[in-house]
């Protein structure tokens, strides 16, 4: 069972593109920033903004999935982009909230 699983996992260093990894990082940075923005739009009852954010999220998610299924090394820039995107948006919102008080 584990043998067939490891044969399907591809860590292909020869076909790893730094440019594509950077693009995936940026895409998932944007995705997680959009997720935070999406949540804020939902709680603020901004239907058009929330719907547009949701559309962009799923469009970019499909791009990432297509790439990391081919080479699991792309999961790393995806995860780091996700972390930094969420961190950025939460810090930005916190700064805006404290500047209004």
N, C-alpha and C positions, 0 to 999 in steps of 0.2 A: 504494500500500500504506500509506504513512504517513498519507495523507489520511484513509483510513477508520479508522485507529487513533486519530487525534486527534479524530475525530468521536465516538468512543465514550467518550473520557475526559471526564468531567464535573467541572469545577471551578465549581460553581454557588454563587457568593457570595450570591445572592438567597435561596436556600433553605438556607443554613447556619444552624444553630441553636446558639448558644453553650451553652445548657442541654444539648442532646444531645451536643455535643462534650465537655462536662464529664463527663457520664455515661459516655461512651465512654472518656475518660481514666481514670476511676475503675474501670470494668470491666476495662480492660487492665492497670491497676496490680494489681488483684486477681488477674487471670489469671497474670501473671508471678510474683507472690508465690506463687500456688498451684503453678506449675510448679516453683519451687525447693522448696517444701514436698513436692510430689509426688516429686521426685527423692530427697529425704531419706527419705521414707516407703518408697520402693522399696528403697533401700540398707539401710534398717533392718528390712526384711521385715515392714512393717506393712500387711498386705493391705487391710483395711477402710479405713484412712486413705488409702492410695494410690488405691484404687478410687473413693472418694468425691471425692478431689481431682481425679482424671481426669474424672469425670462433670461436676463444676462447671466445669472448664477448657473442655471442649467445648461445654457449654451457653452459656457466656459468649462463646466464640469465634464461635459462630453469630450471635449478636446483632451483634457488630462487623462481621462480613463482610456481613451484610444492609445495614448502614448505609453502609459505605464503598464498596460497589458502586454505590449510588445517587448518592453524591457523594464524590469522592476527597479532598476537603478533610478529611474525617474520618480520613484516614490519619495526619495529624499528631498529634491528641490520642491516637490509638491507639498510635503509636510512642513518644511521650513517656511515656504511662502504662506501657507495657511496660518502658521503661528504668528509670523510678523504682520500679516494683514489684520488679524484680530487684535493684536497688541496695538497696532497703529490706530485703528478705528476707536478702540476703547479709550486710549489716551487722548485722542482728538476730542471725543465727546466729553470726557471728564474736564478737559481744559475749557471747552465752551460752556459747560455747566457752571464751573467755578467763576468764569469771567462775567456771567450774568447775575451772580449773587453779590 
